[in-house]
Amino acid sequence: MTKPSLPELLHAAVTAVGGTERPGQVTMAESVAEAIDDGSHLLVQAGTGTGKSLGYLVPALAHGERVVVATATLALQRQLVERDLPRTVDALHPLLRRRPEFAMLKGRSNYLCLHRLHEGMPQDEEEGLFDQFEAAAPTSKLGQDLLRLRDWADETENGDRDDLTPGVSDKAWAQVSVSSRECLGASKCAYGAECFAEMARERAKLAEVVVTNHALLAIDSIEGAPVLPQHEVLIVDEAHELVSRVTGVATGELTPGQVNRAVRRAAKLIDEKAADQLQTAAEGFERLMELALPGRLEEIPEDLGYALAALRDASRTVISAIGTTRDKSVQDEDAVRKQALASVETVHDVAERIVSGSEWDVVWYERHEPRGGAAYRHSGASLRVAPMSVSGLLREKLFADRSVVLTSATLKLGGDFNGVGASLGLAPEGTEGEDLPQWKGVDVGSPFDYPKQGILYVAKHLSRPARDGDRADMLDELTELIQAAGGRTLGLFSSMRAAQQAAEELRVRIPEFPILLQGEETLGELIKNFAADPRTCLFGTLSLWQGVDVPGPSCQLVVMDKIPFPRPDDPLMSARQKAVEDAGGNGFMAVAATHAALLMAQGAGRLVRASGDRGVVAVLDQRLATARYGGYLKSSLPDFWYTTDRNQARKSLAAIDAAARQAEAE
């Protein structure tokens, strides 16, 4: 029997999911197959509606080697495992004459821990463990969540938190889960043979396709602790999120509360001298955190350096002491010891990293408003350390020994892939060099006719936005646009404060249009209510609404209040910008403009989600039309019809609203 061609396989898969083949999807599948065959790397931009998951799954399955697919969102992981992969495997089985296995793998804390569930969790204040089910009042929200978890434990086959519907609070889940550092290990745990996390790893070892998330990929790649099975092909979907997710994994944090927790957990297991040393170091650190001022610490102040060194040294002593002492009077001593070690090791590692003062790290102090009374006075004080850039890590760890395909609807910024490529550690496309990963960028376009389906309107007449300034003219403009659109508005704001102010003001001005605000309900409820009533508007921050997918008449106006440059006092972004400038580059364009372009492209992408969608993206920031960098930002957005004519924007919105209302009435 002859080997089936890629077009045959793609046709079978698309038919199985009830879709239609699109030229962009075919181009993508061919490009992915080529990259896998020759072991090269590919960046592929595939617009909304391309069907990109099949565009990479079909060539990956056809190749027959193990592939890891990493995504940023739970929604896409579920779509792949519950819909796309089962249907694709069934469709390709007669042609491939084999049925590839697939599995999902997440970090250990995403799975129910049977040891915690049955034996209880270590308690900070007293020796031994406590029964969280008895400790929580059965009528409280926590108590109800814990009882649900206990019942669910008898029913679930995989122990995956995301399969628990409805979900439970983070506090409740923390009572029945462990981090990888806290885990006893399958061989030492009484429940090792039934462990959900271990079973997930075993399924992944046997699978040809492993679906995971960016965070676990980052841990696997950069922490030197392999958690994913060996694989020949890596596909990163939602790749525009990868750098921020990797940065998050590589960021360390120290807070007074965290340090005091480590002291309490360790004290019951070590001698008094070691405990006192750690307690004294913790108190010194806490005093300084009360005095510190927010912002980046380009040099560690001498007194803070001493406090961190004392914390590091005391932690090292405690780690050694925990390893050599035994106390059989402590109930389930191994679990208590493991949790204490995890806490103290984290404190040691972060303190050591800050004290070592690497030129590649950025250190800063943050203070948020305290939550509640005196008991919470330190909850917002934290010392954080993050890599100046993760590009070197990614170049060294991600692109070695496997073919990597990165895909998203927004990878091409300012007309090429080089900006995103640089953030991933890739030299400009076509650059030759012995240690430089070779890659190619492909834009397969979109099935949508953007110039006919959407308008990009820039409110050039508005005053230039000032940081945190009053923007009465912007609110006037927003009010008129919403009225013209008949509601149907997704408002994407540069800060939560701006979103709240706009919601409060417009609820008074135009009460006939309900305005939903991020944070007032769960994300799922907000999107459900927004989609259900076309007169409704939904306001939130740009960075948190990248996953909103509401096709149809409920979203016909997407508004951005201003260009989302990073705040000037953002420690990490400002440090990265300065590093580029010190190296002779344009820090503003490389960091701030690229950041803004990516967020704007994601925001504008909320408008057209289906072939019948029509609407306007309104940017209420004159700089997009007047500033030198405006062309770069506009070229990163979908190719909408462009105007600065406010009357034209209103007329278009009114016409789109009228057509939608007529369709709703029929």
SEZA-825444 format. One record per residue (C-alpha): residue number from 1; z, y, x. Coordinates in steps of 0.25 Angstrom, whole numbers. Example, Ala and Ser with C-alpha at 12.3 -4.5 7.8 and 13.67 -1.06 7.14 Angstrom:
# SEZA-825444
  pos     zz     yy     xx
    1     31    -18     49
    2     29     -4     55
***
This chain:
# SEZA-825444
  pos     zz     yy     xx
    1      0      0      0
    2     -4     14      6
    3      7     24      8
    4      7     34     -3
    5      3     48      0
    6     12     60     -1
    7      4     66    -13
    8      6     53    -20
    9     21     53    -18
   10     23     67    -22
   11     15     65    -34
   12     23     53    -38
   13     36     61    -36
   14     32     74    -43
   15     28     65    -55
   16     41     58    -55
   17     49     71    -56
   18     40     77    -67
   19     35     88    -58
   20     21     93    -54
   21     15     93    -40
   22     14    106    -34
   23      6    110    -21
   24     18    116    -14
   25     25    102    -16
   26     14     95    -11
   27     13    104      1
   28     28    103      3
   29     28     87      3
   30     16     87     13
   31     24     96     22
   32     37     88     21
   33     29     75     24
   34     23     81     36
   35     36     86     42
   36     43     73     40
   37     31     65     46
   38     31     73     59
   39     46     76     59
   40     44     91     59
   41     52    102     51
   42     47    109     38
   43     52    121     31
   44     45    121     17
   45     46    132      7
   46     44    127     -7
   47     45    136    -19
   48     53    133    -32
   49     45    123    -40
   50     38    117    -28
   51     46    104    -30
   52     51    104    -16
   53     60     92    -17
   54     49     82    -20
   55     41     90     -9
   56     51     84      1
   57     56     72     -5
   58     43     65     -7
   59     38     66      8
   60     52     63     12
   61     53     50      4
   62     39     46      8
   63     42     47     23
   64     53     36     21
   65     63     42     31
   66     77     46     27
   67     78     61     23
   68     89     70     20
   69     87     81     10
   70     97     93     10
   71     99    103     -1
   72    107    115     -3
   73    111    113    -18
   74    117    102    -26
   75    106    105    -37
   76     95    101    -27
   77    103     89    -22
   78    104     84    -36
   79     90     86    -40
   80     85     78    -28
   81     95     66    -30
   82     95     66    -45
   83     81     69    -48
   84     70     71    -37
   85     74     59    -28
   86     76     49    -39
   87     62     52    -45
   88     55     54    -32
   89     60     40    -27
   90     56     33    -40
   91     42     40    -39
   92     39     37    -25
   93     45     22    -25
   94     32     16    -30
   95     24     24    -19
   96     34     22     -7
   97     38      8    -11
   98     52     11     -8
   99     63     19    -15
  100     70     29     -6
  101     85     30     -8
  102     92     44     -9
  103    106     49     -8
  104    114     62     -9
  105    124     65      2
  106    134     76      3
  107    146     80     11
  108    159     72      9
  109    166     82      1
  110    156     81    -10
  111    161     67    -13
  112    174     63    -20
  113    184     57    -10
  114    190     45    -16
  115    202     46     -6
  116    205     60    -11
  117    204     55    -25
  118    213     43    -24
  119    223     47    -13
  120    224     62    -15
  121    222     73     -6
  122    230     78      6
  123    239     89      1
  124    242    101     11
  125    256    104      7
  126    262     90      8
  127    260     77     15
  128    251     66      9
  129    241     67     -2
  130    243     72    -16
  131    236     67    -29
  132    227     79    -33
  133    226     73    -47
  134    241     74    -49
  135    243     87    -42
  136    232     95    -51
  137    236     98    -65
  138    228     89    -75
  139    225    101    -84
  140    220    110    -72
  141    206    112    -68
  142    209    105    -55
  143    216     94    -62
  144    205     91    -72
  145    195     91    -60
  146    203     81    -53
  147    204     72    -65
  148    189     73    -67
  149    187     69    -52
  150    196     57    -53
  151    188     52    -66
  152    175     55    -59
  153    179     47    -47
  154    178     35    -55
  155    164     37    -60
  156    157     44    -49
  157    148     35    -40
  158    146     45    -29
  159    158     55    -29
  160    149     67    -28
  161    155     79    -32
  162    142     85    -38
  163    141     73    -47
  164    154     77    -54
  165    150     85    -67
  166    156     94    -70
  167    161     98    -56
  168    175    100    -52
  169    181    112    -44
  170    181    112    -28
  171    196    111    -28
  172    196     98    -37
  173    185     92    -28
  174    192     95    -15
  175    204     86    -20
  176    194     74    -20
  177    185     76     -9
  178    186     77      6
  179    178     84     17
  180    172     75     28
  181    183     79     38
  182    194     75     28
  183    187     62     24
  184    195     49     30
  185    182     42     32
  186    177     30     25
  187    184     20     34
  188    198     26     33
  189    197     29     18
  190    202     20      8
  191    191     24     -1
  192    180     24     10
  193    172     13      4
  194    171     20     -9
  195    169     34     -3
  196    159     42    -10
  197    155     51      2
  198    153     38     10
  199    145     32     -1
  200    136     44     -1
  201    134     43     14
  202    130     28     13
  203    120     31      2
  204    114     42     11
  205    113     32     23
  206    104     23     14
  207     96     34      7
  208     82     39     12
  209     84     53      6
  210     98     59      7
  211    100     72     -1
  212    111     81      5
  213    115     96      6
  214    114    106     16
  215    128    106     20
  216    129     91     23
  217    116     93     31
  218    122    104     39
  219    135     95     42
  220    126     84     46
  221    117     92     55
  222    126    102     62
  223    140     96     62
  224    136     84     70
  225    142     75     59
  226    131     67     53
  227    133     65     38
  228    118     63     34
  229    111     50     37
  230    100     50     48
  231     87     56     42
  232     73     59     47
  233     70     70     37
  234     79     82     32
  235     74     90     20
  236     82    103     18
  237     80    108      4
  238     85    122      0
  239     83    125     15
  240     86    140     13
  241    100    136     11
  242    102    127     24
  243    106    138     34
  244    117    143     25
  245    122    129     22
  246    122    125     36
  247    129    138     40
  248    140    135     29
  249    143    121     35
  250    144    127     49
  251    153    138     45
  252    168    137     48
  253    180    143     41
  254    195    146     43
  255    204    151     33
  256    219    152     33
  257    220    143     21
  258    212    132     28
  259    220    133     41
  260    234    132     33
  261    228    120     25
  262    225    113     38
  263    240    117     43
  264    246    110     31
  265    237     98     31
  266    240     95     46
  267    255     99     46
  268    259     85     39
  269    252     77     50
  270    256     84     63
  271    268     87     71
  272    275    100     69
  273    270    107     82
  274    255    105     79
  275    258    109     64
  276    265    122     69
  277    254    126     79
  278    243    125     68
  279    252    132     58
  280    254    144     68
  281    240    145     71
  282    236    145     56
  283    246    156     53
  284    240    164     65
  285    226    162     59
  286    231    166     45
  287    237    179     50
  288    224    183     56
  289    216    180     44
  290    224    189     36
  291    221    201     46
  292    206    198     49
  293    195    207     43
  294    182    201     37
  295    170    200     45
  296    163    193     57
  297    171    191     70
  298    161    193     81
  299    173    190     90
  300    186    183     86
  301    198    193     87
  302    208    188     97
  303    219    185     88
  304    210    177     78
  305    205    170     90
  306    219    166     94
  307    222    162     80
  308    210    153     79
  309    212    147     93
  310    227    144     89
  311    221    137     76
  312    211    129     84
  313    221    124     94
  314    232    121     83
  315    221    114     75
  316    217    105     87
  317    232    101     89
  318    233     97     75
  319    221     89     75
  320    226     81     87
  321    240     80     80
  322    234     75     67
  323    226     64     74
  324    238     59     81
  325    250     59     71
  326    252     50     60
  327    262     51     48
  328    262     39     38
  329    270     47     28
  330    258     55     25
  331    251     49     13
  332    237     45     16
  333    238     51     30
  334    224     49     34
  335    219     58     23
  336    229     69     25
  337    226     68     40
  338    211     69     38
  339    212     81     29
  340    222     88     39
  341    212     85     50
  342    200     91     43
  343    208    104     40
  344    213    106     54
  345    200    102     61
  346    192    112     52
  347    202    123     56
  348    201    119     71
  349    186    119     71
  350    184    132     64
  351    194    139     73
  352    188    133     86
  353    174    137     82
  354    179    152     79
  355    187    152     92
  356    175    147    100
  357    167    159     97
  358    153    154     97
  359    143    164     97
  360    135    156     87
  361    146    157     77
  362    150    169     67
  363    165    171     64
  364    169    179     52
  365    182    182     44
  366    181    183     29
  367    191    187     18
  368    189    185      3
  369    198    190     -8
  370    210    182     -9
  371    210    172    -21
  372    223    174    -29
  373    237    177    -23
  374    244    176    -10
  375    242    161     -9
  376    227    164     -7
  377    228    176      2
  378    220    169     13
  379    210    162      5
  380    199    172      8
  381    201    173     23
  382    192    165     32
  383    187    164     46
  384    173    159     46
  385    163    154     57
  386    148    151     55
  387    136    149     65
  388    128    161     68
  389    116    153     64
  390    114    138     61
  391     99    139     65
  392    102    132     79
  393    111    121     72
  394    100    119     62
  395     89    118     73
  396     97    109     81
  397    103    100     70
  398     94    100     58
  399     80     99     64
  400     82     88     75
  401     78     74     73
  402     72     75     59
  403     62     82     50
  404     67     93     42
  405     61     99     30
  406     67    112     24
  407     63    117     11
  408     67    128      1
  409     60    138     -8
  410     64    149      2
  411     62    146     16
  412     50    156     19
  413     56    170     21
  414     48    182     24
  415     36    174     24
  416     39    162     34
  417     49    151     37
  418     54    157     50
  419     66    164     44
  420     72    152     38
  421     67    143     50
  422     75    152     59
  423     88    150     51
  424     86    135     53
  425     84    136     68
  426     69    135     68
  427     60    143     76
  428     48    151     70
  429     38    141     64
  430     28    136     74
  431     37    139     86
  432     36    129     97
  433     48    124    105
  434     55    112    110
  435     68    113    103
  436     62    120     91
  437     60    112     78
  438     46    113     73
  439     44    116     59
  440     34    121     48
  441     36    130     36
  442     28    127     23
  443     28    136     11
  444     23    127     -1
  445     24    139    -11
  446     28    138    -25
  447     22    133    -38
  448     26    146    -45
  449     17    158    -46
  450     27    169    -41
  451     18    181    -42
  452     16    178    -57
  453     29    172    -60
  454     38    182    -54
  455     40    197    -50
  456     48    202    -38
  457     53    216    -42
  458     60    224    -32
  459     68    236    -37
  460     63    246    -27
  461     69    258    -35
  462     83    254    -33
  463     93    260    -23
  464     95    252    -10
  465    107    243    -12
  466    119    246     -4
  467    129    236      0
  468    139    234    -12
  469    134    247    -18
  470    133    251    -32
  471    119    248    -37
  472    118    254    -51
  473    103    255    -50
  474    102    240    -47
  475    111    237    -59
  476    102    246    -68
  477     89    239    -63
  478     96    225    -65
  479    100    228    -79
  480     85    233    -83
  481     79    220    -76
  482     88    211    -84
  483     85    218    -97
  484     70    217    -94
  485     72    202    -91
  486     80    200   -104
  487     91    194    -95
  488     85    181    -88
  489     91    187    -74
  490     96    180    -62
  491    103    191    -54
  492    105    188    -39
  493    115    197    -32
  494    118    200    -17
  495    133    198    -20
  496    142    192    -30
  497    148    206    -32
  498    134    212    -35
  499    132    201    -45
  500    145    203    -52
  501    143    218    -53
  502    129    217    -59
  503    134    206    -69
  504    146    215    -73
  505    137    228    -75
  506    126    221    -82
  507    135    213    -92
  508    139    227    -97
  509    125    233    -96
  510    117    222   -103
  511    126    213   -110
  512    115    207   -118
  513    111    199   -105
  514    122    189   -101
  515    125    190    -86
  516    130    177    -79
  517    137    179    -66
  518    139    169    -54
  519    153    165    -53
  520    156    166    -68
  521    152    152    -71
  522    147    140    -63
  523    133    141    -57
  524    128    130    -66
  525    134    137    -79
  526    128    150    -75
  527    114    145    -72
  528    115    137    -85
  529    119    149    -94
  530    108    158    -86
  531     97    148    -90
  532    102    146   -104
  533    100    161   -109
  534     88    169   -104
  535     96    182   -107
  536    107    179    -96
  537    107    184    -82
  538    114    177    -70
  539    120    185    -59
  540    124    179    -45
  541    123    180    -30
  542    109    178    -24
  543    115    168    -14
  544    121    159    -24
  545    110    158    -34
  546     99    152    -26
  547     99    139    -34
  548     98    145    -48
  549     86    138    -55
  550     83    144    -69
  551     69    143    -72
  552     63    149    -85
  553     67    162    -93
  554     81    163    -89
  555     78    168    -76
  556     67    179    -76
  557     73    189    -67
  558     80    187    -54
  559     87    199    -48
  560     92    201    -34
  561    101    214    -33
  562     98    216    -18
  563     92    209     -6
  564    103    199     -2
  565    105    202     13
  566    118    197     19
  567    129    206     19
  568    131    214     31
  569    145    209     33
  570    141    195     32
  571    146    189     45
  572    137    178     47
  573    124    185     43
  574    127    197     51
  575    130    189     63
  576    117    181     62
  577    109    194     60
  578    116    200     72
  579    113    188     80
  580     98    189     77
  581     98    204     81
  582    105    201     94
  583     94    191     97
  584     83    201     95
  585     79    197     81
  586     80    204     67
  587     93    200     62
  588     91    207     48
  589     78    200     45
  590     82    186     51
  591     96    186     44
  592     98    196     33
  593     83    196     28
  594     81    181     29
  595     94    179     21
  596     90    189     10
  597     76    183      9
  598     81    169      7
  599     91    173     -4
  600     80    182    -11
  601     70    171    -10
  602     80    161    -17
  603     84    172    -27
  604     70    175    -31
  605     67    160    -32
  606     76    160    -44
  607     65    167    -53
  608     54    157    -53
  609     58    143    -55
  610     47    137    -64
  611     32    140    -66
  612     35    148    -79
  613     46    157    -74
  614     43    172    -73
  615     52    183    -69
  616     56    194    -59
  617     64    194    -46
  618     70    208    -45
  619     76    213    -32
  620     85    225    -34
  621     84    230    -20
  622     74    240    -15
  623     74    235     -1
  624     65    223     -5
  625     54    233     -7
  626     58    244      3
  627     64    237     15
  628     56    232     27
  629     62    218     25
  630     58    218     10
  631     45    211     13
  632     52    200     20
  633     61    198      9
  634     50    198     -2
  635     41    189      6
  636     53    179      5
  637     52    179    -10
  638     43    172    -20
  639     29    179    -21
  640     33    186    -34
  641     25    198    -39
  642     32    210    -33
  643     35    224    -39
  644     45    236    -37
  645     41    241    -51
  646     54    240    -60
  647     46    243    -73
  648     37    231    -69
  649     48    222    -67
  650     55    225    -80
  651     42    224    -88
  652     39    210    -81
  653     54    206    -85
  654     52    210    -99
  655     39    203   -101
  656     45    190    -94
  657     57    191   -104
  658     48    193   -116
  659     40    181   -112
  660     52    173   -110
  661     59    177   -123
  662     46    174   -131
  663     45    160   -124
  664     60    158   -128
  665     57    162   -143
  666     45    152   -144
***
